[in-house]
Amino acid sequence: MKKVLFSLLFLSSFFVVAQHSDREMSPSAAKINSRSLLIDVRTPEEFKEGHLPNAVNIDWLSADFNRAFDSISKRKKIYVYCRSGKRSEKAAYRLDSLGFKRVVNLTGGYKAYEEMQ
């Protein structure tokens, strides 16, 4: 019985890791196209200082963050990023809790993108 439980726990950990890896990727690995959305969750001031091409600014710190996604299809693939990846990770989990299941956090954020340039 212990071996069965251990095996189930071991296998479930692989599922969680695989599921999590689909939710995060570097900006260089992202395949952003016209059917997906690229959301910069930094403040408007940070956004004005520079952002990824075709990004839309929806401030994570805004009281209207959730409402900004009301008109967006839950099936839409959404990429989120911030300066370093911390705010966008929180935003990705929030969007997941709102029913968006195709949300990807761009790890390293805008800093990683700048370093690629």
N, C-alpha and C positions, 0 to 999 in steps of 0.2 A: 504494500500500500504506500509506503514512504517513497519507493522508487517511482511509482505512478505519479504521485503528487509533485515530486521533484521534477520529473520529466515535463509535466504540464506547466509548471512555473518556468522552467527553462525555455520551453517552446514559446510561451506567451511573451517572454522578455524579447525574443527575436521579433515578434509581431509588433510590439510597441516601438522598438528601435526602427524597424522598417517603416512603420507608419509615420514616425517622427521625422525621418530623413526625407520623406516626401514633402514635408511641411517647411523645410529650410533648405536654402541653397545660396551659393555665392552669387553676387550680381553677374559675374562672368558666365555662370552656368545657366542663368535664367533664359528661357525661350519666350520672351514677351512678344506678343503679336497683337494684331488689331482686334482680336476676339477677347483679349484679356485686359485687365485694368492694372495700372501701375500707380500705387498710392504712396505718396510721401507723407508720413505722419508727423513730421517735424512742425515747428511753429511757422507761421507765414514769414517771419523775419529770416529764419534759417533757409526756407525755401527760396526766398529772393536772392540769397547769397550764392545759390547754385543748386541744381537738382538734376536728376536723370532725365534724359530726353523723353518727352510725352508723359511725364508724371503729372498727377493731379494732387494738389495739396489738401489733405483733410487732417487737421491738427488733432492729434491724440489727446491733447490736454483740453480741447474744447468741450464744453458742456453738450454740444450738438453732435458729437462724434457718432453716436449710434444712429441718430436721425439722418445723417448724411448718406447712409447706406439704404434707406427705406426704398428708394426707387431702383435699386440695383438687384438684378436677378441673383438668387441664391446659387444658381448653377454657374455663374460667371467665375472664371479663374482670376484671382486677385493676388497681385504681388505687393507686399508692403515693405517699406524700408524707412529708416530714420538715420541718425548720424552714425551710430555704431551697432545698432541691432537690438538694443534693450527695449526701447519704446515700441518698436515694430513687433517684437516678440509678444509683448502684452496685447498689442492691437490685433495680432493674428489670433490669439486665444479668445479675445473678445468677439471677433467676427465669427469664429467657430461656434461660440456659444449663442450667437444670433442666428445660426443656421447656415452660414456660409461654409461649405465643406471643401472648397478648392482654394484655400488661402495659403500662400507661401511667403515666409519671412526671408528677406534677402539678408543673410548674415553678413556682418561687417558694415552694413549700411552704406551711406554716402562716402564714408572714409575709405572703404574698400574699393568703391567705384573710382574715386579720385586716384588712388594708388595704381589702378589699372591703366589710367590715362598716360 
